């Protein structure tokens, strides 16, 4: 799963802001919102698993599983789920996407690129089984998640 | 992301049916149900993307992205989300897990192993960019999904 983060993130930003003709876009508005909410919750589950491992008994395989899931979703091009018209509406629940997520191309590209970088690094570090390094990288990845939440996600 | 399917599936079956002490279990019952529903919806999104590509204009990168997501979730050990007590209750919605999913160790192991095999193969085939081979493998993967749905998932 070797992918150049920068290309993908550029793709994400482009897809978020303009849509691309190069890849299939699927789903109605509510499907896209539900799928992206699902993807965030799968990432939250995986982050929770890594946290439990670095704070409790460390299980290398479990951390690898969780990191690989986060990496695959980070590289999935899920920007395709932010088509025009999906800035409001309900998937599993009302979307918390801020309007700026659909307009601030530079800002979105920046947080998306930061997240992809740390997610790819997390998968690499997890593979080593070095619990201390995983703990440090987990902190960086959490900050990258927060970078987007703070700028582009409404409070509950 | 090289993982031996059999080991993981054995882990899945064990975790589903007995729980294991070897890995951290996180989340309350409703969290586990919501996370697994989220994982299935992320897989459904990814399957839909592959379908759109084999039926429409083929985009190699998008198929790889989708196949990698399915593979990572298949290998995530999400059997850990089927702890005792999660056979009923609400995540995003009421769980559709049948009681047999928590009791039929052999049957669960069989469908889980079939799914993991086809998901790992899908990622390999996607990487080749051979649209016809992807289409054939997509059919096999869909059958593997159905194998579990028919046996262990309640109708809507």
Interface residues (C-beta under 8 A of the other chain):
Chain A: X1 X22 X23 X24 X26 X27 X31 X34 X35 X37 X38 X39 X41 X42 X44 X45 X46 X48 X49 X52 X53 X56 X57 X59 X61 X62 X65 X66 X68 X69 X71 X72 X73 X75 X76 X77 X81 X92
Chain B: X1 X22 X23 X24 X26 X27 X31 X34 X35 X37 X38 X39 X41 X42 X44 X45 X46 X48 X49 X52 X53 X56 X57 X59 X61 X62 X65 X66 X68 X69 X71 X72 X73 X75 X76 X77 X81 X92
